[in-house]
Amino acid sequence: MAKRGYPDHQPRIPPGWRLATVEKWPINTMHGPGLRPTDWHFKTSGQVRKPLSLPYEEFVQLPHITKKFDHHCIDGWSYLGNEWTGVDMNTIIEMTRPSEGVKYLHVEGENEYSATLPLGQELMLAFKRNGEVLPRAGGWPVRLVAPGEFGYKSVKWVQEVRFITEWEEDFWNKKLIGWGEPPIDPALNPWNVNNEERKAGLRKLFTHLLEEKRREKLERIRKSAGEIPA
């Protein structure tokens, strides 16, 4: 049976999604990247026997694979046929040798963005798309590719993979809990969520985000005016 996220999976796109037909690769993120890192290292940590710290030049020399996956954004659009080149997560697992009892990977990117995924799930740490080195906005130096997941799980600007024994809430669940909303249940299949339900949830999420950004902007203004300590 074809795996979800592969071009031969049926249905190829989630019910109610629309195709992104633009020629330019659509890049969607809640924040842009920071300054281009000059001393980036890919690291592993947590419950591992051999922590890794690899500069970019060494990382891209690791055994790598090229696979074609479809990309599905939680916003309701799909971009089909992306050809990714990168390091299979199983290669990293073999190199870093997780301890017994490890069940999850916590993949961490810039600006505290993260995703928690089960150990053993098919994952790639990509450094090229369609044969070209990733642009900075698209995840350079390395981004996670998680076929079959919605795009928010594909962490851009990866810095570290932490191996953990207990589930840890990732970026979006921490946000949702902080806003008094229920976290995303990883046991549910998001492709089965009714499209109107999903849109209502997104509207609520973006309302929270806008309010958070408004508070942050107000705090910056007050600090610059000396109303509150810097």
C-alpha positions in Angstrom: 0.0 0.0 0.0 1.3 3.5 -0.9 2.3 5.6 2.1 0.6 8.8 2.8 2.7 11.7 1.5 4.0 9.8 -1.5 2.8 10.8 -5.0 1.0 7.4 -5.5 -1.0 7.6 -2.3 -4.8 7.8 -2.9 -6.3 10.2 -2.2 -3.3 12.2 -3.1 -4.4 15.3 -1.3 -6.6 15.6 1.8 -10.4 16.1 1.2 -11.2 19.8 0.7 -7.6 20.9 0.0 -6.6 23.0 -3.0 -3.6 22.6 -5.3 -1.0 25.3 -5.2 -0.3 25.7 -8.9 2.2 28.5 -8.8 5.6 27.9 -10.3 7.5 29.3 -7.3 7.6 27.1 -4.3 5.3 28.5 -1.6 7.0 29.1 1.7 4.7 29.5 4.7 6.0 30.2 8.2 4.8 32.1 11.2 8.2 33.9 11.5 11.2 34.4 9.2 14.6 32.9 9.9 17.2 34.7 11.9 20.5 35.8 10.6 22.3 33.3 8.4 24.4 31.2 10.9 28.1 31.3 10.4 29.0 28.4 12.8 26.0 26.0 12.3 26.4 22.5 13.7 23.8 19.7 13.6 23.6 18.2 17.1 22.0 15.3 18.8 21.4 15.2 22.5 19.2 13.6 25.2 19.2 9.9 25.9 22.0 8.9 23.4 25.2 7.0 23.8 27.1 9.2 21.2 26.0 12.8 20.9 26.8 14.3 17.5 28.0 17.8 16.6 28.6 18.1 12.8 29.4 21.2 10.9 27.4 21.7 7.6 30.3 20.5 5.4 30.4 17.2 7.3 26.6 16.8 7.5 26.1 17.0 3.8 28.8 14.4 3.3 26.8 11.8 5.3 25.1 9.0 3.3 22.0 10.7 1.8 18.9 9.8 -0.2 16.6 11.5 -2.7 12.9 11.0 -2.5 9.8 12.6 -3.9 7.1 13.7 -1.5 3.9 15.8 -1.7 3.7 18.8 0.8 0.3 19.5 2.5 -0.1 22.7 4.5 -2.5 22.9 7.4 -3.8 26.1 5.8 -5.5 23.9 3.2 -3.2 23.8 0.2 -1.0 21.1 -1.3 2.2 21.4 -3.4 2.9 18.2 -5.2 6.1 16.4 -6.3 8.8 18.0 -4.2 12.1 16.1 -4.7 14.0 16.2 -1.4 17.7 15.2 -0.9 18.9 14.7 2.7 20.0 12.3 5.4 17.6 9.6 6.5 16.8 9.9 10.2 17.7 6.2 10.6 21.3 7.1 9.6 21.4 9.6 12.5 19.8 7.1 14.8 22.5 4.5 14.0 25.3 7.1 14.5 24.1 8.6 17.8 22.8 5.2 19.3 19.8 6.1 21.4 19.5 4.5 24.9 16.9 1.9 25.6 13.6 3.4 26.4 13.8 6.2 23.9 10.4 6.6 22.3 10.4 10.1 20.7 12.5 12.6 18.8 12.2 16.3 19.7 13.4 18.2 16.6 14.4 21.8 17.4 14.8 24.7 15.0 15.5 28.4 15.3 13.3 30.7 17.4 12.2 27.8 19.7 10.2 26.1 16.9 10.0 22.3 17.4 8.2 19.1 16.6 7.9 15.9 18.6 7.6 12.7 16.6 7.7 8.9 17.4 11.1 7.2 17.1 10.9 5.0 14.0 8.7 7.4 11.9 10.0 8.0 8.4 11.8 11.3 8.5 14.5 13.0 6.4 16.8 15.9 7.3 16.9 17.6 3.9 19.5 20.0 2.6 18.3 20.2 -1.1 15.0 20.5 -2.9 14.7 19.6 -6.6 18.5 19.3 -6.8 19.2 22.8 -5.4 20.5 23.8 -2.0 17.7 25.0 0.2 17.1 28.8 0.2 17.4 30.4 3.7 13.7 31.1 3.9 12.9 27.4 2.9 14.9 26.0 5.8 18.7 26.3 5.1 20.9 24.8 6.3 18.6 21.8 7.1 14.9 21.2 7.4 12.9 18.2 8.5 10.7 16.4 6.0 8.0 14.3 7.6 6.0 12.6 4.8 2.3 12.2 5.5 2.3 15.0 8.2 1.1 18.5 7.6 3.8 21.0 6.9 3.9 22.5 10.4 5.7 19.3 11.5 8.5 19.9 9.0 10.8 22.0 11.2 12.8 24.6 9.2 16.4 25.7 10.3 17.0 22.5 12.3 19.6 22.8 15.0 19.3 19.7 17.2 17.5 16.4 17.5 16.9 15.4 21.1 16.1 11.8 22.0 13.5 11.5 24.8 11.7 8.7 26.7 8.5 10.7 27.4 6.3 12.7 25.2 7.2 16.4 25.2 4.8 19.1 23.9 6.2 20.8 20.9 6.0 24.4 19.7 2.4 24.5 18.7 1.1 22.5 21.6 2.9 24.8 24.1 1.3 27.7 22.3 -2.2 26.2 22.4 -1.9 25.2 26.1 -0.7 28.7 26.9 -3.8 30.1 25.2 -6.1 27.8 27.2 -6.8 25.6 24.2 -6.5 21.8 24.0 -3.3 20.5 22.5 -3.2 18.5 19.2 -3.8 14.8 19.9 -1.1 12.9 18.0 -3.3 9.8 18.0 -5.8 11.5 15.7 -5.5 11.3 11.9 -5.6 15.0 10.8 -6.5 14.1 7.3 -9.9 13.0 8.5 -10.7 16.3 10.2 -13.7 18.0 8.6 -12.5 20.9 6.5 -14.9 23.4 8.1 -13.9 22.2 11.6 -10.2 22.7 10.6 -10.9 26.2 9.2 -12.7 27.2 12.4 -9.8 26.0 14.5 -7.3 27.9 12.3 -9.3 31.1 12.7 -9.2 30.7 16.5 -5.4 30.0 16.3 -4.7 33.0 14.2 -6.8 35.2 16.5 -4.5 34.1 19.4 -1.4 34.7 17.3 -2.4 38.3 16.3 -3.2 39.1 20.0 0.1 37.7 21.1 1.9 39.8 18.4 0.0 42.9 19.5 1.0 42.4 23.1 4.7 41.9 22.1 4.6 45.1 20.0 3.1 47.1 22.8 5.7 45.8 25.2 8.5 46.8 22.8 7.0 50.3 22.5 6.7 50.6 26.3 10.3 49.5 26.8 11.6 52.0 24.3 9.6 54.7 26.0 11.1 53.7 29.4 7.7 52.8 30.9 8.9 49.3 31.8 12.5 48.0 32.5 14.3 46.7 29.4 
